[in-house]
Amino acid sequence: MDLLNQLKPSLDGARARLLRAQGHLREFQTETQNFLSSTTYTIWSGDLTGTFQGSSDVPPPHLLSILVGETIYNLRAALDYLIYELALLDSGRIRNNTQFPIEDPPKDERDRAAWEKSWDDGRTHPRLNGVSDKHKATIRKFQPFERCEWTRTLRHLSNPDKHRRLIAVNFWSPPTTVIAPSKLPIQISAQDAITHGKPSITFDNGPDVITTLQNLQQEATKVIDLFRAELFSPNTTARGRISISILRFVEAQLSLVGRGFFRLVLWSFDLDRGDLAGLRVNLDFRNVLRAWLRDVERPN
């Protein structure tokens, strides 16, 4: 196990999530085109002058909703990964329960004062544990309460998909010009519908799905790119430099003395209690070192 890499900030995971979201979006576009080009449409309203509006004879398949959810999930995960890496960069240690917050003020006035203070300099936000005031101020710019609408949309789509049911998508057709029939309804082919109009898949509240997902992909990518230079810069924070230096030393010693010495260290420090004569051992280092021991002692 590479101990150093476990405490070295990286955006590789976040970027991989963005690429995966992009792949799901491309698959959604392909499946949408397959659906729109393979079904017939019923013209159900119009004024018999040649302009009508219709609907698909079959509902959009569940696969489209699943692909929307997978795209949203990966975009949300990329942002969460970013906060984890920022906390590692700023504090020099692994932090638990980090998450990219997407917040509005609490409705209960009794909770609002504490919530507002959590965004102040010098205060700890429950989801930004270990993140510096500078980075917290940047994350604040992407909050719905700061009128950032794309994160509001991301939250609106992400939470129900994760915890309730598939995201609802619908067929929508613009007014379509065909030869005026004697009465309605009539059926037209997919090719006629596409030729005379541009049917699409939309969310329940009206926005086009592909356009919405493309916008969310672009905005999430901008946020990750905003921090890319800083996370890959050699000028990390003081805590980050110290922790990485310590890890280089520990890793070098382990490679020299081997696991026998390491097991003695584990026994001496009694990792279940985490102390030796009152000396506290950093929890992050303990977890990393214990994982290393499991790996080297695992049979091939």
C-alpha positions, -999 to 999 in steps of 0.1 A, spaced: 0 0 0 13 35 -9 9 54 24 19 87 9 -8 87 -17 -35 82 9 -27 116 24 -19 134 -8 -47 155 -22 -58 146 -57 -86 154 -81 -83 121 -100 -114 107 -84 -135 138 -90 -124 140 -126 -132 103 -131 -167 109 -118 -171 138 -143 -161 116 -172 -185 89 -160 -213 115 -159 -204 125 -194 -206 89 -206 -241 85 -191 -252 117 -208 -240 104 -242 -258 72 -236 -290 91 -226 -288 111 -259 -284 78 -279 -313 61 -261 -335 92 -265 -329 93 -302 -337 56 -304 -370 61 -286 -381 92 -305 -373 75 -338 -390 42 -331 -425 51 -319 -456 66 -335 -473 98 -323 -509 106 -318 -521 141 -328 -546 149 -301 -553 186 -305 -553 213 -332 -575 236 -352 -576 215 -384 -557 241 -403 -525 220 -404 -509 228 -370 -513 202 -343 -498 190 -310 -493 153 -301 -480 128 -277 -460 95 -279 -481 64 -281 -458 48 -255 -442 64 -224 -404 69 -222 -387 38 -210 -374 36 -174 -338 34 -188 -340 71 -196 -348 79 -160 -320 56 -147 -295 73 -170 -305 107 -158 -301 95 -122 -266 80 -129 -255 113 -145 -267 133 -115 -252 109 -90 -217 112 -106 -218 150 -108 -228 151 -71 -201 126 -62 -175 147 -80 -183 177 -59 -183 157 -27 -149 143 -36 -136 179 -41 -145 188 -5 -128 157 9 -96 166 -10 -98 203 1 -102 193 37 -71 170 33 -52 198 17 -61 224 42 -58 204 74 -32 179 65 -53 150 77 -82 128 66 -116 143 77 -148 124 80 -184 134 71 -173 160 45 -197 169 17 -203 196 -8 -231 216 9 -260 228 -12 -280 249 12 -308 273 18 -314 291 51 -333 270 76 -370 278 78 -370 277 116 -357 311 128 -342 293 159 -318 274 137 -309 302 114 -284 320 136 -263 289 141 -265 281 104 -253 316 95 -224 314 119 -213 282 103 -204 301 72 -184 328 91 -146 329 91 -131 309 120 -163 288 124 -166 251 114 -193 242 89 -205 206 96 -199 196 60 -167 215 56 -147 202 85 -110 210 79 -117 233 49 -100 267 52 -119 300 54 -106 309 20 -120 278 4 -152 279 24 -158 314 10 -154 301 -25 -178 272 -19 -203 297 -5 -206 313 -40 -221 281 -53 -249 280 -28 -286 284 -36 -289 311 -9 -263 330 -29 -286 327 -60 -267 299 -76 -295 281 -95 -276 252 -110 -267 237 -76 -304 241 -66 -313 221 -97 -287 195 -89 -301 191 -54 -337 190 -66 -329 161 -90 -304 143 -68 -322 138 -35 -354 122 -47 -335 100 -71 -313 87 -43 -340 82 -17 -374 79 -33 -380 69 -69 -368 73 -105 -367 108 -119 -398 114 -140 -392 122 -176 -419 129 -202 -423 131 -240 -429 166 -253 -438 176 -289 -439 212 -303 -468 222 -326 -464 199 -356 -475 206 -391 -491 178 -410 -518 174 -437 -551 185 -421 -572 154 -413 -610 153 -413 -610 146 -375 -588 140 -346 -570 121 -332 -548 106 -359 -514 88 -359 -483 100 -377 -449 83 -380 -419 92 -360 -402 105 -392 -431 129 -398 -430 142 -363 -392 147 -364 -394 163 -399 -421 188 -389 -411 194 -353 -385 185 -327 -400 162 -300 -378 158 -269 -377 144 -234 -384 168 -206 -386 168 -168 -420 170 -151 -417 208 -146 -409 214 -183 -371 218 -189 -355 198 -216 -335 169 -200 -304 170 -223 -300 208 -221 -303 206 -183 -278 178 -179 -253 195 -202 -255 227 -182 -250 208 -149 -220 189 -164 -204 222 -175 -209 240 -142 -197 211 -121 -166 208 -143 -159 246 -138 -160 241 -100 -135 212 -102 -112 231 -126 -113 261 -103 -94 242 -76 -73 221 -100 -42 244 -101 -42 248 -63 -45 211 -55 -17 201 -79 5 230 -69 37 222 -48 28 252 -26 4 233 -4 -7 245 30 18 243 59 -2 214 75 -3 196 42 35 199 38 42 187 73 19 157 70 33 147 36 68 150 50 60 128 80 44 102 57 75 101 35 96 94 65 72 67 79 69 50 45 107 49 41 111 34 75 85 7 69 102 -3 37 135 -6 55 126 -24 87 97 -45 74 65 -56 91 81 -72 121 91 -38 135 58 -24 124 39 -50 144 59 -41 175 49 -5 170 13 -15 168 16 -35 200 35 -7 218 10 20 210 -20 -2 218 -40 11 188 -73 1 203 -69 27 230 -47 51 209 -23 61 236 10 54 252 18 71 284 -7 98 275 6 103 240 -22 105 215 -16 90 181 -32 106 151 -63 86 141 -57 90 104 -21 76 106 -33 47 127 -59 37 102 -35 40 73 -8 20 91 -33 -7 102 -45 -11 66 -9 -14 54 -3 -42 79 -35 -61 67 -23 -58 31 13 -71 37 1 -100 58 -27 -111 35 -18 -144 18 -13 -142 -20 
